């Protein structure tokens, strides 16, 4: 698993979500539902644009080259920056035509110090972005909005594939299907990077679940790990499961409630990008059964399906 992801999961405890700035709204009419979902998508696009704008203001083409990349990597990242800027503008214009107030950018904090950290974090953002759009498109009622969201999804997926295949020299895809995320799941993964937001921002149709962490952070498929999460919502006697959303479906493993330990499924079940949550059910994971998470587990592999050992 990517060593750098330790920083991502721990950040949830460092940067608590500003609940007065971002809150949950239940949907009513189809038009209201569509507007809320577009604002949710815009909030993610604001985050991505801020991330790339900050990173590319800090790193030059030579910095990427000195970090072991080809000099062209910086240029491709600048194209991604332009894509994200266009996504922001498109969603803002669409909401304006709907006469809906668009969410404004928040204040963000991104934990990277060099081009390697920037690349790893960009891989996580693009993977989460593609899965967030995959889950959200079906929630839209207007067919034109579905088409527009689908076209953005396609670009997010292509960006994700390029980052993992070229700068990271690993798998451009996990398998045959993109994993869909619910709005709550996507927001749980995005919220650790949000320090604060304008209090005037419209409410979003999502809320963050308690954070989930594992130890050791570099665990591999089949390893025994210890989970760390806030379990105040369930009694000590409740059986819990670690549920893994993979490209080929859901896998699960029973959690030992005595020490919150669990044995990860083997390499046949975990490959590429995996979203892991703690759930009260072992056959599925949704917003009603989630206790903590998801968190992202990355098990990169080569063209022969051999897992890569990441330092």
Secondary structure, DSSP 4 states (H G I P E B T S, - for coil): --TTHHHHHHHHHHS---TTTS-B----SHHHHHHHHHHHHHHHHHHHHHHHHHHHHH--HHHHHHTTS-THHHHHHHHHHHHHHHHHHHHHHHHHHTT-PPPPP-EE----SSHHHHHHHHHHHHHHHHHHHHHHHTT---HHHHHHHHHHHHHHHHHHHHIIIIIS-S-S-SSSSPPP--HHHHHHHHHTTEEE--TTSPPBS--PPPPEEEESTT--TT-EEEEEE--TTS-TTS--EEEEEETTEEEEEE-BTTTTEEEPP-TTT--EEEEEEEES-SS---TTTEEEEEEEEEE-B-TTSPBP---
